[in-house]
Amino acid sequence: MPKKVDRTVRREAFLAAAYSMIKKHGISGVTARGVAAEAGFTTGALVHYVKSMDELLVESSEYAARDVRANMLEAEEEPNPLEALRGVLYLALASDADKRGNWNFFLGFWERSVHNAAVRKITHLRYEEWLKRLSRLIRRAKDDGQVAPDIDVTLAARSAMALIDGIAIQVLRSGKPPSTQTQRQLIDQWMASWLGAKIVRPPEPADQPAITPPSMMSSVPVTKRAASEAR
């Protein structure tokens, strides 16, 4: 009697394999044969579950998003709205091998979206989800009095998106990637300058750049004028 195949489990195996390979090699380095081999099956088995490479990419994108989304939802549970925002932004940085792999995946999607409507639609949905998440977090901080009261929530969220994208491009394409410490410092500086969040900096030796530890982000309500004076 033929062995019964759990189609969901088999499909997840192929998606996991595609996700892993794209993170390592980029989209251009991934083939149907390679994905099948990574999953431990034949190419013939793969075509029973996906009709094309673009379908595989779209489905593996959702597989990847589930993992990233779960981590960000957990970070959002931080009671302090400002710390929740910073935690989510830190998670989005290309700050370790796994996160750089995720960005490698996403940059491949950018390139593919130029030529494929299905991939382009998913890319737009990811950005829409990201904008909503950041807007929600910034609005929480605003309602709690932790950022300037006249801040434009949507504009601030878009500026954060642009900063995160720019940092990732520098990490992956500039040849001189900023360190994790520098990436986080850029986030802290954005929160201080754009949102008007008050940062208390400890005294440091004059010959060393001032770096704000995560614990130094204050939740004291401030105005834009106060934030300007602090800068």
DABELBEL-V433029 format. One record per pair of residues at least 24 apart in sequence whose C-alpha atoms are under 10 Angstrom apart, sorted by sequence separation. I is the first residue (numbers start at 0). J is the second residue. D is the distance in whole Angstrom. If there is no record, write none. Layout:
[[I;J;D] [I;J;D]]
This chain:
[[13;37;8] [14;38;9] [31;55;9] [67;91;9] [130;154;10] [132;156;9] [133;157;8] [162;186;8] [187;211;7] [196;220;8] [197;221;7] [12;37;9] [13;38;6] [130;155;10] [131;156;8] [134;159;10] [184;209;9] [185;210;10] [187;212;9] [191;216;9] [195;220;9] [196;221;7] [197;222;9] [12;38;6] [13;39;9] [26;52;10] [130;156;6] [131;157;10] [133;159;8] [184;210;7] [185;211;10] [187;213;8] [190;216;9] [195;221;7] [196;222;9] [11;38;9] [12;39;9] [13;40;9] [29;56;10] [129;156;9] [130;157;7] [133;160;8] [159;186;8] [162;189;8] [183;210;9] [184;211;7] [194;221;9] [195;222;7] [196;223;9] [10;38;10] [12;40;9] [129;157;9] [183;211;9] [184;212;9] [187;215;10] [194;222;9] [195;223;6] [197;225;9] [198;226;9] [9;38;9] [130;159;9] [181;210;9] [183;212;9] [184;213;9] [187;216;8] [194;223;8] [195;224;8] [196;225;10] [197;226;7] [26;56;8] [130;160;7] [159;189;8] [180;210;8] [183;213;9] [193;223;9] [195;225;8] [196;226;7] [199;229;9] [9;40;9] [13;44;10] [67;98;9] [126;157;10] [129;160;8] [158;189;9] [159;190;9] [180;211;10] [192;223;9] [195;226;5] [198;229;9] [13;45;7] [180;212;10] [191;223;10] [194;226;8] [195;227;8] [197;229;8] [198;230;10] [12;45;10] [193;226;9] [196;229;10] [197;230;10] [10;44;10] [14;48;10] [67;101;9] [126;160;9] [155;189;10] [159;193;9] [192;226;7] [193;227;10] [195;229;9] [9;44;9] [10;45;8] [13;48;8] [14;49;10] [17;52;10] [21;56;9] [155;190;10] [158;193;9] [191;226;7] [192;227;8] [195;230;10] [9;45;9] [13;49;9] [191;227;9] [10;47;9] [11;48;10] [18;55;9] [64;101;9] [192;229;9] [10;48;6] [17;55;8] [18;56;8] [21;59;9] [63;101;8] [155;193;7] [191;229;9] [192;230;7] [9;48;8] [10;49;8] [17;56;7] [154;193;10] [155;194;7] [191;230;8] [18;58;9] [19;59;9] [6;47;10] [7;48;10] [14;55;7] [17;58;9] [18;59;6] [60;101;10] [63;104;9] [6;48;8] [13;55;8] [14;56;8] [17;59;6] [18;60;7] [63;105;10] [151;193;10] [152;194;9] [188;230;10] [14;57;10] [15;58;10] [16;59;9] [17;60;9] [18;61;10] [150;193;8] [151;194;9] [14;58;7] [15;59;7] [18;62;8] [19;63;9] [60;104;8] [146;190;9] [150;194;7] [10;55;10] [13;58;10] [14;59;5] [15;60;10] [17;62;10] [18;63;7] [59;104;10] [60;105;8] [87;132;9] [88;133;9] [146;191;9] [149;194;9] [150;195;9] [13;59;8] [14;60;9] [17;63;10] [87;133;8] [147;193;9] [148;194;9] [11;58;9] [14;61;9] [15;62;7] [146;193;9] [147;194;6] [148;195;9] [10;58;10] [11;59;9] [14;62;7] [15;63;8] [56;104;10] [60;108;9] [84;132;9] [146;194;5] [147;195;5] [10;59;10] [14;63;9] [84;133;7] [87;136;9] [145;194;9] [146;195;5] [147;196;7] [84;134;10] [145;195;8] [146;196;5] [147;197;10] [11;62;8] [56;107;10] [57;108;9] [84;135;9] [85;136;9] [145;196;6] [146;197;8] [56;108;8] [84;136;6] [85;137;10] [144;196;10] [145;197;8] [83;136;7] [84;137;7] [141;194;9] [82;136;10] [83;137;9] [140;194;9] [53;108;10] [56;111;9] [80;135;10] [81;136;8] [84;139;9] [141;196;10] [80;136;7] [81;137;8] [83;139;10] [84;140;8] [140;196;9] [75;132;9] [80;137;8] [81;138;10] [83;140;9] [137;194;9] [53;111;9] [60;118;9] [80;138;9] [81;139;8] [82;140;9] [106;164;10] [53;112;10] [80;139;6] [81;140;6] [57;117;7] [58;118;10] [61;121;9] [68;128;10] [72;132;9] [75;135;10] [79;139;9] [80;140;5] [81;141;9] [56;117;10] [57;118;6] [60;121;8] [64;125;8] [68;129;10] [71;132;9] [75;136;8] [79;140;8] [80;141;9] [106;167;9] [53;115;8] [56;118;8] [57;119;10] [60;122;9] [80;142;9] [81;143;9] [102;164;9] [106;168;9] [53;116;10] [54;117;8] [57;120;9] [58;121;10] [80;143;8] [81;144;10] [53;117;8] [54;118;8] [57;121;7] [61;125;9] [79;143;9] [80;144;10] [81;145;7] [103;167;9] [53;118;7] [57;122;9] [60;125;9] [80;145;8] [81;146;8] [102;167;7] [103;168;10] [106;171;10] [79;145;9] [102;168;9] [99;167;8] [102;170;10] [103;171;8] [91;160;10] [98;167;10] [102;171;8] [92;162;10] [93;163;9] [88;159;8] [92;163;6] [93;164;10] [99;170;8] [100;171;10] [88;160;9] [91;163;7] [92;164;9] [94;166;10] [99;171;7] [145;217;8] [146;218;8] [148;220;9] [150;222;10] [23;96;9] [91;164;9] [93;166;8] [94;167;9] [145;218;5] [146;219;9] [147;220;8] [148;221;8] [149;222;8] [150;223;8] [22;96;9] [23;97;9] [88;162;10] [89;163;9] [92;166;7] [93;167;6] [144;218;8] [145;219;6] [146;220;6] [147;221;6] [148;222;7] [149;223;8] [22;97;8] [25;100;9] [88;163;8] [91;166;10] [92;167;7] [93;168;9] [143;218;9] [144;219;8] [145;220;4] [146;221;6] [147;222;5] [148;223;8] [22;98;9] [23;99;9] [24;100;9] [25;101;10] [91;167;9] [93;169;10] [94;170;8] [143;219;10] [144;220;5] [145;221;7] [146;222;7] [147;223;5] [22;99;8] [23;100;6] [25;102;10] [26;103;8] [93;170;7] [143;220;8] [144;221;7] [145;222;9] [146;223;8] [147;224;9] [19;97;10] [22;100;4] [23;101;9] [25;103;6] [26;104;7] [92;170;9] [93;171;8] [140;218;9] [144;222;9] [147;225;9] [21;100;8] [22;101;6] [24;103;8] [25;104;6] [26;105;9] [141;220;9] [147;226;8] [20;100;9] [21;101;9] [22;102;8] [23;103;8] [24;104;9] [25;105;9] [26;106;9] [27;107;8] [140;220;9] [146;226;9] [19;100;8] [21;102;10] [22;103;6] [23;104;8] [25;106;8] [26;107;5] [18;100;9] [19;101;9] [21;103;7] [22;104;5] [25;107;6] [26;108;8] [94;176;10] [18;101;9] [21;104;6] [22;105;9] [24;107;10] [25;108;9] [27;110;10] [93;176;10] [94;177;9] [95;178;10] [20;104;9] [21;105;9] [26;110;9] [27;111;10] [93;177;10] [94;178;7] [95;179;8] [19;104;9] [22;107;9] [26;111;8] [93;178;9] [94;179;5] [18;104;8] [21;107;8] [93;179;8] [94;180;9] [17;104;10] [92;179;8] [94;181;10] [94;182;8] [93;182;8] [94;183;9] [89;179;9] [92;182;7] [92;183;8] [89;182;8] [89;183;7] [92;186;9] [88;183;9] [89;186;8] [85;183;9] [88;186;7] [89;187;10] [88;187;10] [85;186;8] [85;187;8] [85;190;8] [84;190;9] [81;190;9] [81;196;8] [86;213;9] [85;213;9] [82;213;9] [85;216;9] [82;214;9] [82;216;8] [81;216;8] [82;217;9] [81;217;9] [82;218;9] [81;218;7] [80;218;9] [79;218;8]]
